C-alpha cells in the first residue's frame, strides 16, 4: 500500500520538478545573456563610431536577424566559435537608431541577445515585434533572451545640442 501512495505522489510531483529545472536553466541563460549585452554595450561605448559593432538604421529594427554571420558571438561552451546546435552559445545583435545616419551624433542602441541555436530553426529568430511566450522557463528558443535599450552619447563635446539636433531630425521624419 505504501508503494502505491509513494508512486502516486511521485507522479504528481514530477511535472513540478521538471518545470523547476527548466526555469532554473532559463534563468541561467538570461543571466549569461544579460552579461553578454552589458559587455557589448561597454565595447560600443569604448568605440561608439565602430560600424562593425552597430547596424545603423536597419530597415525594420523590430525584425530579428536572419543570419549569425555578421553578428557578435559569445562562445559560452568554449568550442572556439558559435555553432547553431549549441544551446549555450549566444549571438548579440546591435542596432543603432539615428535619423541623421551619423554615428558621431550619438544614437539609441538596441541590443538583443539570442541563443545561437535559434538560427538552426527553419524560421530563424524572432525580433521584439511579437509577443513572447508567457511560460517562464519554457520559452521559444527563437525569442530574444534579453533586449536592452540605451543611449550612446555623441563623440562631440556638446552632447546636449547633438542630442537635441538628433531628436529634432527624427521628429521631422
N, C-alpha and C positions, 0 to 999 in steps of 0.2 A: 504494500500500500504506500509506503514511504517513497519508493521509486516512482510510482505514478505521480505523486504530488510534486516531487522534485522535477520530473520530466515536464509537467505542465508549467511549473514556474520557469524553467529554463526556456521553454518555447515562448512564453510571454515576455521574458527579459531579453532574449537575443536580438530582436529588432532595435531595442533601445541601445544596446551595446554597439551594434553596427552603426547606428546613427551618430552616437557619441564619437566613435572612431573617425567617421567621415568628417564630422565637424572639426575635430582636432587637426586632421590633415589639411583641411581647407584653411583653418586659422593659421597654420604654419606657412602655407603658400602665400596667404595675404600678407603675413609679416615679412617674408622674403621679398615679395613684390613691392611693399612699401619702402624697404631698404633700397631696392633697385631704383625706384622712382626718385628717392631723395638723392642717391648718388648721381643719377642722371642730371637732376636739377643743379646739383653742385658743379658738375662738369660744364653745364651750359653757362652758369653764372661766371665760371672762371674764364670762359671764352664765348661771350654772347653772340659774336658775329660768325661763329663757325657754322657754315651752311651744311656741313656733313652731319651735324647733330640735329638740326631743326629743319623740318619741311615747312617752309613759309607759305602761308595761304594756300593750302591744298584745295582742290575742287570742292570736296564735301568733308569738312572736319569731323562730322559725325560718323563717317564711314570707317570701318576697321581696315587695317592693312590687308593687302591681298597676298603679299609675299614677305618672308622674313629677310630677304637678301640685303636690302638697303637699311635695315633697322639695327638697333643696338642689341647685342646678345649678352645675356648674363648666364654663364655656364655654371650652374649650381651642382652638377654631378661630376665635374672635373674631367670630362671626356675630351676637352680641348676645343669644343665648339658647341653650337646649338643643333640638336637633332630634333626633327619633328616627331619622333616617337618617344621623346623624353618628357615625363610629367614634371620634372624638377627644373629644367632649363626654362628661361624666360626671355621674352622679346619685348623691348621697350620702344615705343613709338612716341616721337616728339613732334608736336605740331605748333607752329608759331602763327598767331593771328595778328596781322598788322596791315591796315589798308594801304599804307604808303609803299609796301614791299621793300622797305629798307630795314635791315636788322639793326643798324646803328641808332634808329629812332626808338628802340625798345619794342616789346611785343608781349602779348599774352601767350604763355606757354601752356599747352595741354600735354600732359604726359600720361600715356596709357601703358600698362604692363599686362602682357598676355602670357599664358602658358605656351611654350614652344609647340606642344602637341596640338594646339588649336589650329595650326597650319596644316596638320595631317587630315583634318576634317574635310569632306568634299566641298562644303560651302565656305570654308575659311572662317577666320574670326569675325565676330560681330563688333560694331562700334558702339558708341553710347546712345545711338538713336533708338534702341529697342529696350523694352522692359526686361530686366534680368530676372532670373528665377528667384522666387521668394523662399525656396527651400535652402536654408543655410547649410553649408557643408556638402550639398549635393547639386551645386550649380552646374550649368552647362559649361564645359571646358572652353567653349568658343567665346565666352563673355570675358571682358577685361577683368583682371583680378583687382586692379586699382586704377583710378583715374584721378589725377591731381591737376589743378589749375593754379598758375601763379603768374605774376608779372615779372618780366625781365627788364630791368632798368636800362634806359638809353646809355650809350657809351659817352655821350657828351656831359659836360659839367652842369648844364642847365636842364636837370631832369624834369622839373615841373613843366617848363614850357614845351619840352619834347613830348611829354605825356599829353599835355593839352592839345598840341598840334595833331598828334596821332588820333586822339579821340574825336577831334573835330573832323578829320578826314574820313574816319569810319562812319560818323553820323551822316555825312553827305552822301555816302554810298547807300 
